[in-house]
Amino acid sequence: MSGFKAGPVFDISQTDGDAYEPPAAAPLAVEVIRDVLVSQYRDQYHEDSEQAGGFDFAQEAPDNAVRILLCGHAWRRITEADAPLPGQHAAEVASAAHVAALILGITPGPAVMPPLAGIITDGGKPPVHESAVRAIEAGRAIARDVRAAAEQRRELAVIG
């Protein structure tokens, strides 16, 4: 009789050498992030971010402009229909912008707790779980798109 059995075949403790640390992404200049966000706003939403929000980003400090733009992007990525309680949509938007700012290395605005945070349910996951997942996924997606666009700009600058 023969067969197979699942079992561990490798453990990190069986290796030696220096501890592995994944390489950190090169930090992006805040001005680059601002310019990418403005370009993405125009391309994705077909609006001028300054006219839509009433801001003059040339007059704002670059990190303030980035925080404002991150909120604008998050507002459009998280739908109000997904956030049924009053104030929840705004809290999720602010939280997503907070996450994106942290990932991009920008000092974020204050973290906001969605109103659902205090609700306890009989089910396995409280409603705030879905709210947190939406905010984190939106923040990560915004940061990922900004990094990709900034890298493409770098490549074009080297070629061009």
C-alpha positions in Angstrom: 0.0 0.0 0.0 1.3 3.5 -0.9 0.0 7.0 -0.5 0.8 10.6 0.3 0.5 12.5 3.4 0.7 16.3 3.8 3.4 17.5 6.1 5.9 20.3 6.5 8.9 20.0 4.3 10.6 23.4 5.0 10.8 25.7 7.9 12.5 29.1 8.0 14.4 28.1 11.1 16.3 25.6 9.0 18.0 28.4 7.1 20.7 30.8 8.1 22.0 34.2 7.0 20.9 37.8 7.4 17.2 38.4 8.1 15.3 39.3 4.9 13.6 42.6 4.7 11.7 43.4 1.6 13.0 46.4 -0.3 11.3 49.6 0.5 9.8 51.5 -2.4 11.5 54.7 -3.2 9.6 57.6 -1.6 7.7 59.8 -4.0 8.1 63.6 -3.7 4.9 65.1 -2.5 4.8 67.4 -5.6 4.9 64.3 -7.8 2.0 62.7 -5.9 0.0 65.9 -6.2 0.6 66.2 -9.9 -0.3 62.5 -10.4 -3.5 62.9 -8.4 -4.6 66.0 -10.4 -3.9 64.1 -13.7 -5.8 61.0 -12.6 -8.7 63.2 -11.5 -9.0 64.7 -14.9 -8.5 61.4 -16.7 -10.8 59.2 -14.6 -13.6 61.7 -13.6 -13.4 64.1 -16.5 -13.4 67.0 -14.1 -10.9 69.7 -13.1 -10.2 68.9 -9.5 -9.6 72.6 -8.7 -13.0 73.6 -10.1 -14.8 70.7 -8.6 -13.6 71.4 -5.1 -13.1 75.1 -5.3 -9.3 74.8 -4.5 -6.3 76.4 -6.0 -3.7 73.7 -5.5 -0.9 76.1 -6.5 -1.7 78.2 -3.4 -2.0 75.1 -1.1 1.0 73.5 0.6 1.7 70.3 -1.5 0.9 67.9 1.4 -2.4 69.7 2.0 -3.2 69.5 -1.7 -2.5 65.7 -1.6 -4.7 65.2 1.4 -7.6 67.1 -0.3 -7.1 65.2 -3.6 -6.9 61.8 -1.8 -10.3 62.6 -0.2 -11.7 63.5 -3.6 -10.5 60.2 -5.1 -11.8 58.2 -2.2 -15.2 60.0 -2.4 -15.6 58.7 -5.9 -14.4 55.2 -5.2 -16.6 54.4 -2.2 -20.3 54.7 -3.1 -22.9 56.1 -0.7 -25.1 53.1 -1.4 -22.6 50.9 0.4 -22.7 53.0 3.5 -26.3 53.0 4.8 -25.9 55.0 8.1 -25.7 58.8 8.1 -22.1 59.9 8.3 -20.7 56.5 7.4 -19.8 57.4 3.8 -17.8 60.5 4.9 -16.0 58.4 7.5 -15.1 55.7 5.1 -13.9 58.3 2.6 -11.7 60.0 5.2 -10.4 56.6 6.4 -9.5 55.5 2.8 -7.7 58.8 2.3 -5.9 58.3 5.6 -4.8 54.8 4.5 -3.6 56.0 1.1 -1.7 58.9 2.7 0.1 56.5 5.1 1.1 54.2 2.2 2.4 57.1 0.1 4.4 58.5 3.0 2.3 61.7 3.5 1.3 62.7 7.0 -2.4 61.9 7.0 -5.3 63.9 8.4 -7.1 62.6 11.5 -8.4 59.0 11.3 -12.2 58.8 11.4 -14.2 56.0 12.9 -17.3 55.0 10.9 -20.5 55.2 13.0 -21.0 51.5 12.6 -18.2 50.8 15.0 -20.4 50.4 18.1 -22.9 48.0 16.6 -22.8 44.4 17.9 -24.5 41.7 15.9 -25.3 38.0 16.4 -23.5 37.1 13.2 -19.8 36.3 12.8 -18.6 39.7 11.6 -19.9 43.1 12.8 -21.0 45.6 10.1 -18.0 47.7 10.8 -15.9 44.9 9.2 -17.3 45.6 5.7 -16.9 49.3 6.3 -13.2 48.9 7.3 -12.6 46.6 4.3 -14.0 49.1 1.9 -11.9 51.9 3.3 -8.7 49.9 3.4 -9.2 48.5 -0.1 -10.0 51.9 -1.6 -6.9 53.4 0.1 -4.7 50.7 -1.1 -6.1 51.0 -4.7 -5.6 54.8 -4.7 -2.0 54.4 -3.5 -1.2 51.6 -5.9 -2.6 53.7 -8.9 -0.5 56.7 -7.8 2.7 54.7 -7.5 2.1 53.0 -10.9 1.5 56.4 -12.6 4.5 58.0 -10.9 6.7 55.1 -12.0 5.4 55.4 -15.5 6.3 59.1 -15.4 9.8 58.3 -14.2 10.3 55.8 -17.1 9.0 58.4 -19.6 11.3 61.1 -18.2 14.3 58.8 -18.6 13.4 57.8 -22.2 12.2 61.2 -23.3 
